[in-house]
Amino acid sequence: MNTNKKIAIGLGVAGAALLATWLLTGSRKQKTKDFVAKAAKKVKDAFGEKGKEDESDVHYV
């Protein structure tokens, strides 16, 4: 892998980390959590996992 590719990957990872930090601070934190939870529920429903919400195990996100 040449230097340009390594720099591009490094900048991409750093940018993603900065975006995640910004989204999870201040008043945006609850909005981001709600958005991610809603999107995860849509994906879960799309794969037909309905009816499994009453599992006895606790899952932390």
C-alpha positions in Angstrom: 0.0 0.0 0.0 1.5 3.3 -1.0 1.7 6.4 1.1 -1.2 8.2 -0.6 -3.6 5.3 0.2 -2.5 5.2 3.9 -3.0 9.0 4.2 -6.5 8.7 2.6 -7.5 5.9 4.9 -6.1 7.8 8.0 -8.1 10.9 7.1 -11.2 8.9 6.5 -10.9 7.2 9.9 -10.1 10.5 11.7 -13.0 12.2 9.9 -15.4 9.5 11.0 -14.2 9.7 14.6 -14.7 13.5 14.6 -18.2 13.1 13.2 -19.2 10.5 15.8 -17.8 12.7 18.6 -19.8 15.7 17.3 -23.0 13.7 16.9 -22.7 12.3 20.5 -22.1 15.6 22.3 -24.5 18.2 23.6 -28.1 18.4 22.5 -27.5 16.2 19.5 -26.8 13.1 21.6 -30.5 12.2 22.3 -31.5 13.0 18.7 -28.7 10.7 17.4 -29.6 7.9 19.7 -33.3 8.1 18.7 -32.3 8.1 15.0 -30.0 5.1 15.3 -32.6 3.2 17.4 -35.3 3.9 14.8 -33.1 2.9 11.9 -32.1 -0.3 13.7 -35.7 -1.2 14.3 -36.5 -0.7 10.6 -33.6 -3.0 9.7 -34.7 -5.6 12.3 -38.3 -5.5 11.0 -37.1 -5.8 7.4 -35.4 -9.1 8.2 -38.5 -10.6 9.7 -37.4 -10.7 13.3 -40.8 -9.6 14.6 -42.1 -11.3 17.7 -38.7 -11.6 19.3 -38.9 -8.4 21.3 -40.0 -10.2 24.4 -36.7 -12.1 24.9 -35.7 -12.6 28.5 -32.0 -11.6 27.8 -30.9 -8.0 28.1 -29.0 -6.6 25.1 -27.0 -3.4 25.6 -26.2 -1.1 22.7 
